[in-house]
Amino acid sequence: MSIVELPALLRRAVPALAVALSCAGVAAPSAIAEPSPVCAHATSTTALPAAVAVLDWSENLAFDRQGNLWVSRLYRNEVQRYDDAGRLTATVRVEFPGAVRLGPDGLMYAVYGDSPTSVVRPGGVVRFDPAAAEPRPEIFVSGFTMPNGAAFDADGTLYVASATGVIRIGRDGVVDAGWTERAELNANGIAVRDGTVYLTSNGGPLGRVLRFPVTEPEHRTVLADLTSALPGVPDFADDLLVDDAGAVYVTTLSGQLVRIDPSGQSCQVLTAEPMTSVAAVPGRPGEFLAGTERGTILRIQLAP
């Protein structure tokens, strides 16, 4: 087994592990949940094909101010830039890249070390100029264990979701240690909107979506516990985004795109291949791009 296979194998092992833990009485859901009902169904097409299946695993994606698409290729150890015609125009060397996000300063920020190897080789965040012909990454902050998700709030503070919890980082690259200590939990995908942090967590139980006020990271509310198509079988909740109406869209290992409204009611928007990430397309309401384990980038159009 190669080191680069570990993240995918861990994700595929999680459902079986959750069942085993449940039998042992550890961190099981309080009730058997039914699969999310189907809501107005979305359609999906291929926006970018995978050059080599799985090797091109698209862990995360985001747009810069010029409208270029940036894709984290986990197994290639690079973040790639595509223009609006789908042409590859630049690559940035990043070790096991996770979330990639546009910062308030116009730079792109990419999580690195999204791998179990970060226990001995800690991860962190790099940043680079997305407009450069050959962008050069520089370390912004480091020392994290398996960081994955990332999000900026309206003030430009960065929040990184990691295996040990949510890490709050100022615009100067300094970790807010006191706040971070209050946000210790299993964390994967993260979004911040209107003073609220939204989070996917798969540490107990699997497939949990949480929210909490930025000012009170220890006061968490369960928004939803996601299941697969089989009743009572939990799903792996990966990335998420929050739209202008406060609805949360979550991608899952079983290939679902799930919509959760502010009251916690959820429904299945789309069933496709295993999806790792989701991003809204700028200037196109109701249109998303989604990364996949195979590496294909899907274009998703929500029903009107």
C-alpha positions as CSV (number, residue, x, y, z in Angstrom):
1,M,0.0,0.0,0.0
2,S,1.3,3.4,-0.9
3,I,1.1,6.4,1.3
4,V,-1.1,8.3,-1.2
5,E,-3.7,5.6,-1.0
6,L,-4.4,6.2,2.7
7,P,-6.9,9.0,2.6
8,A,-9.2,7.2,0.2
9,L,-8.9,3.9,2.1
10,L,-9.7,5.6,5.4
11,R,-12.8,7.2,3.9
12,R,-14.0,3.8,2.6
13,A,-13.3,2.2,5.9
14,V,-15.3,4.7,8.0
15,P,-18.8,3.3,7.4
16,A,-17.7,-0.2,8.5
17,L,-15.9,1.3,11.5
18,A,-18.9,3.2,12.5
19,V,-21.0,0.1,12.5
20,A,-18.5,-1.7,14.6
21,L,-18.3,1.2,17.1
22,S,-22.1,1.2,17.2
23,C,-22.2,-2.5,18.2
24,A,-19.6,-1.7,20.9
25,G,-21.8,1.1,22.2
26,V,-19.5,3.9,21.1
27,A,-20.7,7.2,19.6
28,A,-23.7,5.8,17.8
29,P,-26.6,8.0,16.5
30,S,-29.4,8.2,19.1
31,A,-32.0,6.9,16.6
32,I,-32.1,5.1,13.2
33,A,-32.4,7.8,10.6
34,E,-34.2,7.4,7.3
35,P,-32.5,8.4,4.0
36,S,-33.2,12.0,3.1
37,P,-36.3,12.4,0.9
38,V,-35.7,13.5,-2.7
39,C,-36.3,17.3,-3.3
40,A,-36.5,19.1,-6.6
41,H,-33.9,17.1,-8.5
42,A,-30.7,18.7,-9.9
43,T,-29.0,17.7,-13.1
44,S,-25.3,17.1,-13.6
45,T,-22.9,17.1,-16.5
46,T,-19.1,16.8,-16.8
47,A,-17.4,20.2,-16.6
48,L,-13.8,18.8,-16.6
49,P,-13.0,15.1,-17.2
50,A,-10.4,13.3,-15.2
51,A,-7.2,12.6,-17.2
52,V,-6.4,9.6,-15.1
53,A,-9.2,8.2,-12.9
54,V,-8.4,8.4,-9.1
55,L,-4.9,9.8,-9.6
56,D,-6.7,13.0,-10.5
57,W,-8.8,12.8,-7.3
58,S,-10.2,16.4,-7.0
59,E,-10.2,17.0,-3.3
60,N,-11.4,20.6,-3.4
61,L,-12.0,23.6,-5.7
62,A,-12.6,27.3,-5.7
63,F,-12.6,30.4,-8.0
64,D,-10.3,33.3,-8.0
65,R,-11.2,37.0,-8.8
66,Q,-10.5,36.5,-12.5
67,G,-12.9,33.6,-12.7
68,N,-10.2,30.9,-13.0
69,L,-11.0,27.6,-11.4
70,W,-8.5,26.1,-8.9
71,V,-8.6,22.4,-8.2
72,S,-6.7,20.5,-5.4
73,R,-5.4,17.2,-6.9
74,L,-4.7,15.3,-3.7
75,Y,-2.7,12.4,-5.2
76,R,-0.8,14.6,-7.7
77,N,0.4,16.8,-4.8
78,E,-0.6,19.9,-6.7
79,V,-3.2,22.6,-7.1
80,Q,-4.2,23.3,-10.7
81,R,-5.6,26.4,-12.4
82,Y,-8.1,26.2,-15.3
83,D,-9.4,29.1,-17.4
84,D,-13.1,29.5,-18.3
85,A,-12.6,27.3,-21.4
86,G,-11.3,24.4,-19.2
87,R,-7.7,24.7,-20.2
88,L,-5.0,23.9,-17.6
89,T,-2.9,27.1,-17.3
90,A,-0.8,26.6,-14.2
91,T,0.1,24.1,-11.5
92,V,1.3,24.8,-7.9
93,R,3.2,22.2,-6.0
94,V,1.3,21.5,-2.7
95,E,1.8,18.4,-0.6
96,F,-1.5,16.5,-0.1
97,P,-3.7,19.6,-0.8
98,G,-7.1,20.0,0.8
99,A,-9.3,23.1,0.6
100,V,-8.3,25.9,-1.7
101,R,-9.9,29.4,-1.0
102,L,-9.7,32.9,-2.2
103,G,-8.5,35.2,0.5
104,P,-9.6,38.8,1.3
105,D,-6.2,40.0,-0.1
106,G,-6.8,38.4,-3.5
107,L,-4.3,35.6,-2.8
108,M,-5.3,31.9,-3.0
109,Y,-4.9,29.9,0.2
110,A,-4.5,26.1,0.0
111,V,-4.4,23.7,2.9
112,Y,-1.6,21.2,2.8
113,G,-0.9,17.9,4.7
114,D,-4.4,16.4,4.2
115,S,-3.1,13.0,4.9
116,P,-2.4,10.7,7.9
117,T,1.3,11.4,7.4
118,S,0.7,14.8,8.9
119,V,0.9,13.2,12.4
120,V,4.7,13.1,11.8
121,R,4.9,15.7,9.1
122,P,2.5,18.4,10.1
123,G,0.3,20.3,7.6
124,G,-0.8,23.8,7.4
125,V,-1.7,26.5,4.8
126,V,0.2,28.0,1.9
127,R,-0.7,31.0,-0.2
128,F,0.2,32.3,-3.6
129,D,-0.7,34.9,-6.3
130,P,-3.3,33.3,-8.5
131,A,-2.6,35.8,-11.3
132,A,1.1,34.9,-11.6
133,A,2.2,33.0,-14.7
134,E,4.0,30.5,-12.4
135,P,2.5,30.9,-8.9
136,R,5.0,30.3,-6.1
137,P,3.5,29.0,-2.8
138,E,4.7,30.3,0.6
139,I,3.8,28.9,4.0
140,F,1.2,31.1,5.8
141,V,0.8,28.9,8.9
142,S,1.8,25.3,9.9
143,G,1.7,22.7,12.6
144,F,-1.7,21.1,12.0
145,T,-2.8,17.4,12.0
146,M,-4.6,16.4,8.9
147,P,-6.1,19.7,8.0
148,N,-8.8,19.5,5.3
149,G,-11.5,22.3,5.1
150,A,-11.0,26.0,5.2
151,A,-13.2,29.1,5.2
152,F,-12.8,32.9,5.6
153,D,-15.2,35.0,7.6
154,A,-16.3,38.5,6.6
155,D,-13.4,40.0,8.6
156,G,-10.8,37.9,6.8
157,T,-10.2,35.5,9.7
158,L,-9.3,32.0,8.4
159,Y,-10.8,28.9,9.9
160,V,-9.2,25.5,9.1
161,A,-11.0,22.2,9.8
162,S,-8.6,19.5,11.0
163,A,-8.6,16.1,12.6
164,T,-8.1,17.8,16.0
165,G,-10.6,20.6,15.6
166,V,-11.2,23.9,14.1
167,I,-8.2,26.3,14.0
168,R,-8.8,30.0,14.0
169,I,-6.1,32.1,12.3
170,G,-5.7,35.9,12.1
171,R,-4.8,37.8,8.9
172,D,-1.3,37.9,10.3
173,G,-1.0,34.1,10.3
174,V,-1.2,33.8,14.1
175,V,-3.4,31.1,15.6
176,D,-6.0,32.2,18.1
177,A,-5.0,29.5,20.7
178,G,-7.8,30.2,23.2
179,W,-10.6,30.0,20.6
180,T,-9.0,27.0,19.0
181,E,-9.0,25.1,22.3
182,R,-12.7,25.6,22.6
183,A,-13.3,24.1,19.1
184,E,-11.7,20.7,19.6
185,L,-13.7,18.1,17.7
186,N,-13.5,16.0,14.6
187,A,-13.8,18.4,11.7
188,N,-13.8,18.0,7.9
189,G,-15.6,20.5,5.7
190,I,-16.3,24.1,6.9
191,A,-18.1,27.2,5.9
192,V,-18.6,30.5,7.7
193,R,-21.6,32.8,7.0
194,D,-23.2,35.6,9.0
195,G,-21.4,34.9,12.2
196,T,-22.1,31.2,12.1
197,V,-19.7,28.3,11.5
198,Y,-21.0,25.3,9.6
199,L,-19.1,22.0,9.9
200,T,-19.1,18.4,8.7
201,S,-17.9,15.9,11.3
202,N,-17.4,12.2,11.0
203,G,-16.0,11.3,14.4
204,G,-19.2,10.3,16.3
205,P,-21.5,9.8,14.7
206,L,-20.6,9.6,11.1
207,G,-22.2,12.1,8.7
208,R,-23.0,14.8,11.2
209,V,-23.5,18.4,10.2
210,L,-23.0,21.0,12.9
211,R,-23.3,24.7,13.4
212,F,-22.2,27.1,16.1
213,P,-21.8,30.9,16.6
214,V,-18.3,32.2,15.8
215,T,-18.3,33.7,19.3
216,E,-19.2,30.4,21.0
217,P,-17.4,27.5,19.4
218,E,-18.2,25.2,22.3
219,H,-22.0,25.7,21.8
220,R,-22.7,23.4,18.9
221,T,-26.0,22.5,17.4
222,V,-26.6,19.4,15.3
223,L,-28.1,20.5,12.0
224,A,-28.5,17.0,10.5
225,D,-27.2,13.5,10.6
226,L,-26.8,12.2,7.0
227,T,-27.5,8.7,6.0
228,S,-26.8,6.7,2.8
229,A,-29.6,5.3,0.6
230,L,-30.0,2.5,3.1
231,P,-32.0,3.3,6.2
232,G,-29.9,3.6,9.3
233,V,-26.6,3.4,7.5
234,P,-24.6,6.6,8.0
235,D,-22.9,8.4,5.2
236,F,-19.5,10.3,5.2
237,A,-20.2,14.0,5.1
238,D,-17.4,15.7,3.2
239,D,-17.5,19.4,2.0
240,L,-20.3,21.9,2.3
241,L,-21.4,25.4,1.3
242,V,-24.1,27.8,2.5
243,D,-26.2,29.8,0.0
244,D,-27.7,33.3,0.4
245,A,-30.9,31.9,1.8
246,G,-29.0,30.0,4.6
247,A,-29.5,26.5,3.0
248,V,-26.5,24.2,3.4
249,Y,-25.4,21.9,0.6
250,V,-23.3,18.9,1.6
251,T,-21.4,16.3,-0.5
252,T,-21.1,12.8,0.7
253,L,-19.0,9.6,0.1
254,S,-22.0,7.7,-1.2
255,G,-22.4,10.3,-4.0
256,Q,-25.2,12.4,-2.6
257,L,-25.6,16.2,-2.7
258,V,-27.9,16.9,0.3
259,R,-29.7,20.2,0.9
260,I,-30.4,21.2,4.6
261,D,-32.6,24.1,5.3
262,P,-32.1,26.4,8.3
263,S,-34.6,24.3,10.3
264,G,-32.6,21.1,9.8
265,Q,-34.9,19.6,7.2
266,S,-32.9,17.8,4.6
267,C,-33.5,16.4,1.1
268,Q,-31.4,14.7,-1.5
269,V,-30.7,17.1,-4.5
270,L,-28.6,14.7,-6.6
271,T,-27.2,11.2,-6.6
272,A,-24.0,10.8,-8.6
273,E,-20.5,9.4,-8.0
274,P,-18.7,10.0,-4.7
275,M,-18.3,13.8,-4.3
276,T,-15.5,15.4,-2.3
277,S,-16.3,19.1,-2.6
278,V,-18.7,21.7,-3.8
279,A,-18.4,25.4,-4.9
280,A,-20.9,27.9,-6.2
281,V,-20.2,29.2,-9.7
282,P,-19.8,33.0,-9.6
283,G,-22.6,35.0,-11.3
284,R,-24.7,31.9,-12.1
285,P,-27.3,31.4,-9.4
286,G,-28.3,27.8,-8.8
287,E,-25.1,26.4,-10.5
288,F,-22.4,24.5,-8.6
289,L,-19.2,22.6,-9.4
290,A,-18.4,19.5,-7.5
291,G,-15.1,17.6,-7.1
292,T,-15.1,13.8,-7.2
293,E,-12.9,10.9,-6.0
294,R,-12.5,9.8,-9.7
295,G,-11.2,13.3,-10.5
296,T,-14.0,14.5,-12.8
297,I,-15.4,18.0,-12.0
298,L,-19.2,17.9,-12.2
299,R,-21.4,20.9,-13.2
300,I,-24.6,20.8,-11.2
301,Q,-27.7,22.8,-12.1
302,L,-30.3,23.1,-9.4
303,A,-33.9,22.8,-10.3
304,P,-35.6,26.2,-10.6
